[in-house]
Amino acid sequence: MGRADLMRRAALLSPLLLLGSAFATSIAAPIDLSPVPHKMARAVKPLPKGWSEGAAFMEIFVRGYQDSDGDGIGDLRGLIQRLDYLQALGIQGIWLMPISPSADKDHGYATTDYRGMEPQYGRLEDFDELMLQAHKRGIAVIIDYVINHSAAAHPLFQQAKLGPESPYRDWFVWQKTAPIGWDIWGKNPWYTTEPGSAHYFGTFGPHMPDFNLRNPAVVDYHRSSLRFWLNRGLDGFRLDAVPHMIENDAINWNDQPESRQLTRDFQALIKSYPDRYTVCEATANPKVYAAEEVCGSAFAFGLEAQVIKASRGEPEAIKFVADYFLSAPPSMATMLANHDIFAGQRVWDQLGGDEARYKLAAATYLLQPGTPFIYYGEEIGMAGVAGLPGDEPLRAPMSWSAGGGKGGFSSSDKPFRPLAPNIISHNAQAQQADPASILNFYKAMLKLRKQNPALARGNYEAPSAQDQVLSFQRRLGKQTNLVVINYGAEASKVGLDKLPAHAKLIAAYPAQAAAAQSDAQGRLTLPVAPLSVNVYKVSP
């Protein structure tokens, strides 16, 4: 960034940096609003160029992963202790749900400081150590960044709500009286701080007021906050709720052109740092946001439910899954479930503990195109905790072991949330010892991706859904892999007609599968076992 650009941004923020006595007396801790310059030098040793191509990620809720100090809450030091496990699993990146200070003291999406560390998770120095240790193991780290809104407890909103004379008033969206006709998820999103006062806008509720992202000073604040983390060596971001950054009226509030443009601008900033990765949460039109000129990657909402249905053997869902990547960018971020209940319960609960179908679902999204995001505990078949409200059943402590009643998560007798109900059988320690476990199946699929680059980043060709059998090819250069998944409970046969002439099919998974060969027209009828995954190397 040039000197003139820095001076322009400083001028925009200068009135906001003059924190008067009213501000000082009403806020317990100061907040850093200073411009952050662009620094190209990495604070940690960079990963290999192009590391994100074909990468598989683990989504981690730090609070629920590993407690290192016995307070019943996961932290960054605990996560560092588990990096060897993640490396052995075979992932190349981790996405951390919000790690900045928050008002909710749980999920972290009610942010109170965009350039700080949640004290329960540790210090910024612990984050720096996490980056160092992750990179030593070839693992990238990206974090959640909440652009759309802050917490109502954020110091800037606390100042803004004091009245129109506040220098921060225009950092949020206000109307004198609540507009009528609005309905976002069954609620009018306009709230008041006290009877008779003006109303502010909150897409996600009164506890998380929306920023006014038409205000250049707000945009510059977020740009500087993104640089704050990038300058520390962070490998990228998951940008939260990007279609909701700008609302034009009660009808045109979701996925407006202005929101797409802001997403482009934020992504351009992130990508101005070498080898950084961006993925967007864009429930509206995710394929559009996955385009390189918008976000570059976006979660494939809607696909996850169809993969689960396909794993149950539903033919319409199998056809949907087969056709999805004929129109979707290969940069889509795929998953089976995540931290939000609207994306479904934990996979174990959705499939009623059927491990055979669980493995079929995992194989489907790990072998198709896209950047897979495994939700922590998914790889061991961790169940949700029943009887809790909202998303809490999805965000329990990781099941590391069955011993001691604490599941290896903490030395505390009172973890922040109850443990998974199937922890005795489905914990990482027990799963590692069982060759047929879900964990070892995930390891096998991720190993296949590494050994066969076509499975990680190759073209998607010849998809076919025949009754309950899905088949497709992945091609990269001279390498071709054929994947055949039978979701049916009965043995079947699949007809293949788009192979090279006289191509040899050599088993890649399972290793003991019989070889086969196509005829002069590239055709082959292949027998498939019930509830099975078969991967072949195709040799012309």
N, C-alpha and C positions, 0 to 999 in steps of 0.2 A: 504494500500500500504506500502511495506517495505522501509527501508532507501536506500537500493541498487537501487530499482526502481526509487525512487525520484532523486537519484544522476545521474542515467542514463538519465532521462528525462531532468534534469537541464543541463547536458553536451550537449545534443542535441540542447538546446535552448540558451546556454550561449553566442555564438557569436551574437545571435539576440537580446540579452538583453543589449548589449553594444551599446546604441543609441548614435552614434557619432554626431559631430556638424552639418554635412550635414542633418542628420535626424532631429535633433532638430530644425533647422532653416526652414525646409520645411513642418513641421507638426504643425498645430495650437494647438493640444492637444495630450498628450502622450497616448499610447495604452498599455494596460497591457498584456505582453506576459509571465508572470511568471507562473511556474507550480502550479497547484492547487491540493492539496492533497485530498484524499478520506476521508470524515468525515461521520461516520455512524449516529451520533446524529442528530435528526430532529430539524430544527429551529422552527417548529410549531408542534402542537399536531398532530400525525398521524391519518389518517382515519382508519376505521376498516379494519383488514386484509382481503385481497381479494376484496377490494372495487370495482375494475374494472370489476369483473365478472358480466355480465348482466347490466353494466352501460349504460346509455344514455347520450350523450354529446350535448352541444350547441357550435357551432363554432361562435366566436365573433370577429368582426373587431373593435378593441378598438376605433379607430378614428370615427367610425360610431355608437357607442352605446349610450353613455351618456356624455354630456359636463357638468362638474361641476363648471367651472370657467368663463363661458361666452365668451370664445374666438372662439366659433363655431366649436371646435374640441373635439371629445370624449377623455376621459382620464381615468386613473385607479380609481381616486376618484369617478368619475361618475359611473363606473362599480360597485364599492362597493355599491353605493346607490341602485343598481338594483339587488343585490343578493337575496333579499327576493322574488322578482318576479320569479327569476330562481328556487329558492327552491319550491315555490308554483306550478310552472309548473311541477316539478317532475324530473328534470335532476340530474345526479350524478357527472357530470364533465363539465368543460368548456375548450375549446381549444382556445387560443388566437393567432390570426395571429401575425406576428412578432412585438415585442414590443421593440426591440433594436434600437439604433440610425441608421438611414438610409439616403441614399442620395436622395431617391425618395420622401421623406416626404409625402408618401401616403400609398401604400400597405406594404412597409417595407422590401421587399425582396432584396433590394440593401443595404446590411448591411455595416455599417462603424465601428461598435464596438460590438463585441460579448459578452461583459461583462458589458454593460451599459444599461441605460433606455432611450428610446426616450424622449427628454425633453418636447415635446408637450404632452406626456402622464403622466408625473410626474417624480418622483424620485424612486430610488431603495427602499427607505423606504415606498413609497406608494405600491410597489409590495409586500413588506413584510406584510403590513397591509391587502392587498387583500388576501394573503395566509391565514392569521389568521382568517379573517372574513368568507372566503369561507369554511374553515375547520370547523368552528363553526356550519355551516349550512349543513355539510355533503357533501360538493361539492369539488371535486378535481380540480386542475388547471394544465393544460399542456400548453406548448408554442411551437410555430414554431421555428425550428432551421434550418438555411440555411447553409448546409455543402458544397455544390457543388461550390459555387461562393461567391465573395464579391462584393461590389460596386467598380467601377473604382475609386471612390473618397476615398476608404479605404486607410489609411495612408501606409499600407504595399505595396499596388499596386502602390501608388504614388512614393514610393522608388524604387520598382522593375523596373519601366519603365525608371529609370534614366540610366540604362545600365547594361551590364553583370557584372560589378564590384560590383553592389549593393549586399549586403548580403541577400537581400530578393528576388533577381531575380528568384531563383529556387522555390519560393513559388507559382509561377504561371507558366503557360504553354506557352513556346515561340518557335517560329521557325524564322530563318533568313528571309526566304521568305514564302509567303502564300502557303501552300500545295494546290494542285488542286484536284478536284474530290470530295470535301466535299459538302454535302447538308443536312443541318438540318433545317427542316421546311421551305424549299425553299430558304435558305440563306447559303452562305459560312461562317462558324463560326470563321474565322481567321480575325483579325482586327489589325490595326497599330495605334500607338499613334500619329505619324506624318509621312509625306511622307519620304520614304527612310529608315525608322527604322524597327526593327524586328516586327514580328506579334505575337499577343497573341490570345489565344483561349477563346471564350465566347459562350457557348451553348445557352444562352438566350439573346445574343446581346452584343454590345461593351460596354454598361454601366455596365455589370456584368461579369467581367473576371473570368474564372474558376481557382480555386485553383489547384496546383499540388499535388494531394493526393497520389502520389508515394513518396513524400518527407516525411520521418518520422517526421520531425520537424513540418510540417503542421498538420499531423494527431495528434501529441501530443498536439498541440495548441488547436485543436478542442476538444480533450478529456478533457483537463483542463477547457475549456470553458463550456463544459457540466457539469463537476463537480461543477463549480462556481454556476450554477443554482440549481443543485441537493442539494448542501450543504445548500442552502437557504430554502430548504424544498419543492421545486417543485415536482409535482407528476409524471412528465414524459414529453415526447416530441412528437411532430409530426415532423418527419425528412423529409425535403423537397428534392424532385428531386433525390432520392437515385440511380436510375439506370444510372445517368449521371456523377457519380463521377470519373470514369475512361473511357477514350476513347482510343482504340488501333490503329485504322486507320479509313479511310473514310467509310469503309464498317462496321467494327466492332466497333461501337461507342455507341450503346445503350444496356444497360443491360449486361455488360460484367461480367465474373466470378469475376474479381477483385472488381467490385462494390458490388456484393453480399457479398463477403468476408468482405469488409469494413463495410457493413451494419450489418453483424453478430457481428463484433467487437464492433461497437458503441452500438448495442443493449445489448451486454454482459456487457458493462460498465454501462449502465443505469440500467439494471436489477440486477447489483451487489448491488444496493441500494434496501432495502426492499420495496415491494409493489409499484414499479414504473411501469408505462405503456408507451409503445412505439407503435406508428402507423406510417407507412411509406406512402409517396406519391410515388407510383411506377406504373406509367401508363403502363409500359411494364411488363407483367406477374404478375399482382397483387396477384394472388393465390399463386405463388411461394414465394413472399415476405411476405405473411401472415403466412407462415409456422413458427412454433416456433423457428426453428434453424436459420432463417434468420432475420426477423424483429418481428415476433409474431403477427402483425396485419398490414393490408394494405387496402387502400380504394378500394372498389369493382368497379373500373371504368368499365363502360359498362353496369352494372346492373341498374344504375340510369335511363338511357334512356329507358330501357326495362320496368321498373316499370311505367314510365310516359305513355308509349305506352299501357301497360296493363290497366292502369286506363282509357284509352280511349276506351277500349273494344276490342283491337286487339288480336285475338286468338293466333297468333304465339308468341307474346310477353308474353301472359299469360303462355304459355307452357314453354318459356325460364325462366320466373320467378319461375315457379313451380320446374323446374329441377336444378336451379342454385346451391343450397346448397347440392345437391347430390354429387357434386365434390369439391365444395369450402369449405375451412376451416370455421368453425363457428366463428372464430376470425376475419373474414373480417369486415372492417369498412364500413357501408352502409350509403347512403345519397340519397336525391332527387336532390340536386344541391349544389353548393358551391360558392366560391369567384372567380372561374375561368370560363370564358365564354365557354371554351371547354367542360365543364361539363353541359352546358345548361343554358338557361335564368332562371330567377326566376320562381318558380313553377307556380305562378299566371299567368305569361305571357305564359308559355308553354301550360297551360290548358285553356287559354282564360277566366279566371275568373270563371270557372265552379266549384263551391264549392263542389258539390256532388262528382265529380271525384277527386278533390283535396284531400278530406278525404279518398277516396279509396286508393290513392297513399300513403298517410301518413300511413294508417293502414297496408299496405303491408309491408313496410320496418320496421315499428315499432314492428310488430308481428312475422316476420320471424327471423331466426338466424342472428347473426352479432351484432356489436356494432354500434347503430345508431348515426349519427352526424346530428343534426338539424342545419340548417344555420340561423343565427339570422334574425328575421322577417318572416321566413317561417311559424312559428307557428301562425301568425296573417294574413297570406295571403298577405304579403307586395309585391307590384309590383316593377319592375325595372324602372329606370328613363330613358326614351327614349331620343335619340339624343346625348348621350355621347359616347366617343370613348372607344374601348377595353372593359375592364372588369368594367369600372366605373359604368355602369347601375346597377350592382349587389351590389355596395358598398355604398349605400346612407345612410343617417342618419336613425336610427331606428324610426319607427312611434309609439310614445308612446301615443299621444293624438292628437285630431284635433284642439284644441284651440290655439289661438295666432299666427297662421301661422308658428310656429316653431316646431310643432309636439311634444312638450314636450322634445325634444332632447337638446335644448340649449336656453339660454336667449338671444343669439346673433341674430341680424336681418340678419346676413349673415353666415349661416352654411357653412361648407367647401364644400358642394355639395347640389344640389337641393333635396327636399324632395320627397318621393314616390308619384306618381300621384293619388293613391287611399287612401291617408292618411285620408280623411274625414270619410270614412266608415270602413277602415281596420287599426285600431290602437288598441293598447293594452287596452286602457281604455274602448273603445266601445265594444271590443270583450269580455272583462271580464264580461260585463253586459248582454251579449246575450247568453242564454243557448245553442243555436244551432250554435254558432260561431265555426270557425276553431280553435281558441285558446282553447275553452273548449273541442273540440274533441281531440286535442293533449293531454290535461290534462287527459282525460278519457283513452286514449291509454297508456300513461305512468303510470297511476294508475293501469291499468290492469297488466302491467309488474311487478309492485311491489307486487300486491296481488296474482299473479300467477307466481311463480318463473320459472315454466316450459316455460313460454312465453319469459322470459329474457335469460335463459341459458340452456334450455332443448334440447334434441335431436330433430332432424327434421325427421319426419316419414310420410309415406303414402301420399306424395304430389300428387295431381291430378289436371289436367286442363281439364275440360269438357265444351267445347264451350267457354262461357264467364264467367265460374265459376271456381275459384281457391279454393282448399281445402287442408289442411295439418294438421298434428298433431304435438304437441310439448310435449315431455315426459321427466320428471325429477323424478327419483325414482318412487313413487307410484302415482305421480300427472300427469295427462294427460289433455291437452287442445286441442280442435278441433277449427280450424279457417276456416270459409267459407266466401268468398268474391265474390259477384256477380257484375261484371263490366258491365253487360248488362243493357239496359234501360227497359227490360221487366222482369217480374217475371219468375222464372225458377225452375227446380228441379235438385238436385245433388244426384247421387247414391254413397253411401259410403259402402265399403265392407271390411274394415280392422279395424273394431272396435272390442273390446272384446264382447263376447257373452252376450246378454241381458244387454248391457251397458246403463246406464241412461245418457242422455245429459241434463245438467242443465245450463240454460242460465247464462252467465257471462256478456255478452254485446250483445244487449241491455238487460236490466234487465227484460223487459216485454216480451221477446221472449218465445215462447211456448217450453216446455220440450219435449223430444222425447226419444225413446228407440230402440236399435238395436235388431235384431232377434237372433235366436240360432246360426247362422253362422256369426254374427257380421256385418250384412248388414242393411242398412237403406236408404230409399229415403226421402230426406229432401227438403221441399219447401223453396225457398229463394226469398225474395223481390227484386225488381229492385234496382240497385245501393246501395247495402247494405253490411254491415259488421256484421257477427255474430260470437261470441266466446262462446264456451261451455266448461263447466267442464265435463269430462268424468268419470263417476263413475261406476266401474265394478259391 
